[in-house]
Amino acid sequence: MRLTIIDWIVIGAYFALNLGIGFYYKARAGKSVSEFFLSGRWW
């Protein structure tokens, strides 16, 4: 099975989205200890 350019774009977008989410929450959790342990109480 060969992957086309569309397949690689979808795979790249998926990983970019996951990295973006990870960096967003890393920065948010770094603000304080309660942000880290309680996730900012967003629920």
C-alpha positions in Angstrom: 0.0 0.0 0.0 1.4 3.4 -1.0 0.5 6.6 0.6 -0.4 9.6 -1.5 0.3 13.2 -0.8 -3.2 13.6 0.6 -2.5 10.8 3.1 0.8 12.5 4.2 -1.0 15.9 4.6 -3.7 14.3 6.8 -1.0 12.5 8.9 1.0 15.7 9.3 -2.1 17.8 10.2 -3.0 15.2 12.8 0.4 15.3 14.5 0.5 19.1 14.2 -2.9 19.4 15.9 -1.8 17.1 18.7 1.5 19.0 19.2 -0.5 22.3 19.3 -2.8 21.0 21.9 0.1 19.6 24.0 2.0 22.9 23.9 -1.2 24.9 24.8 -1.9 22.8 27.9 1.8 22.7 28.8 1.9 26.5 28.9 -1.4 26.7 30.7 -0.3 24.1 33.3 2.9 25.9 33.9 1.2 29.0 35.4 0.6 27.5 38.8 0.4 24.3 40.8 -3.4 24.4 41.0 -3.6 24.8 37.2 -1.5 21.7 36.8 -3.4 19.5 39.3 -6.9 20.8 38.8 -6.7 21.6 35.0 -7.9 25.1 35.7 -11.3 23.6 36.8 -12.6 23.9 33.3 -15.2 21.2 33.9 
